[in-house]
Amino acid sequence: MGDSVEEFLSTCCATTSAWPHEPAAVDYHATEGRSWRLTLSADGARTARLPGPGTASATAADASLRGTAGELVLVLYGRIPADSLKTDGERRLFDQLLAWDPDE
């Protein structure tokens, strides 16, 4: 299921369209061990797997979400609210991500 998180982040979130808000970094941590960072800026959105199972990056994220890989996928698809999982940092980023349509 962790592959589903990575696939969603790299295909549905990655873009060269400018992020219309302040630059930010959002981490997604699967309780099964993998973690990813979504970096948002005027250059768009890019994703990367964080080093080591469940480890944090050298720089702190503006927000993070932790749950099973299946739960993370459900949040990414907007099927369940981010608040239903463990969130840290700026919660509004998850709402902004859900509302963002880079094609507009």
C-alpha positions in Angstrom: 0.0 0.0 0.0 3.0 2.3 0.6 3.6 2.2 -3.2 0.1 3.7 -3.6 1.1 6.7 -1.5 4.2 7.2 -3.5 2.4 6.7 -6.8 -0.3 9.3 -5.9 2.2 11.9 -4.7 4.4 11.4 -7.8 1.6 11.3 -10.4 -1.3 13.4 -8.9 0.6 15.9 -6.9 3.9 16.5 -8.8 3.5 19.5 -11.1 5.4 22.5 -12.5 2.4 24.7 -11.9 3.1 27.3 -9.2 1.8 26.6 -5.7 -0.5 29.6 -5.1 0.4 29.9 -1.3 3.5 30.3 0.8 6.2 27.7 0.1 5.8 24.7 2.3 6.9 21.1 3.0 4.4 18.4 3.9 5.5 15.0 5.2 3.5 11.8 5.0 4.5 9.0 7.3 3.1 5.5 6.9 3.1 3.5 10.2 4.4 0.6 8.1 7.7 2.4 7.8 7.9 4.6 4.7 7.8 8.4 4.7 7.6 11.0 1.9 7.9 14.8 1.6 5.8 16.9 -0.7 7.6 20.3 -1.4 5.4 23.1 -2.6 6.7 26.3 -4.1 6.5 28.8 -7.0 8.3 26.1 -9.0 5.4 23.6 -8.4 5.2 20.5 -6.3 7.7 17.7 -6.1 7.8 14.6 -4.0 10.7 12.6 -2.6 10.9 9.6 -0.3 12.5 10.5 3.0 15.6 8.6 4.1 15.1 5.6 6.3 11.9 4.1 7.5 9.9 6.6 9.4 12.7 9.1 9.9 12.4 12.8 9.6 14.3 14.9 7.1 17.1 17.2 8.2 14.7 20.2 7.9 11.4 20.2 9.6 8.2 20.0 7.6 5.5 22.7 7.9 2.9 19.9 8.4 2.9 16.2 8.7 0.4 13.4 8.5 0.8 9.9 10.1 -1.3 6.8 9.5 -1.3 3.5 7.8 -0.5 3.7 4.1 -4.2 2.8 3.3 -5.4 5.7 5.5 -2.9 8.1 3.8 -4.2 7.2 0.4 -7.8 7.8 1.6 -6.8 11.3 2.8 -5.0 12.0 -0.5 -8.1 11.1 -2.5 -10.3 13.2 -0.1 -12.2 10.1 1.1 -11.5 10.8 4.8 -10.5 14.1 6.5 -6.8 14.6 7.4 -8.1 15.3 11.0 -9.0 11.6 11.3 -5.2 10.8 11.4 -2.4 12.2 13.5 -1.5 15.7 12.1 1.3 18.0 13.2 2.0 21.5 12.2 -0.1 23.8 9.9 -3.3 21.8 9.4 -4.6 24.4 6.9 -2.0 23.0 4.3 -4.1 19.8 4.0 -7.2 21.9 3.1 -5.2 24.0 0.7 -3.8 20.8 -1.0 -7.2 19.3 -1.3 -8.7 22.5 -2.9 -5.7 23.1 -5.2 -6.2 22.5 -8.9 -2.9 23.1 -10.7 -4.6 23.1 -14.1 -6.6 26.2 -13.3 
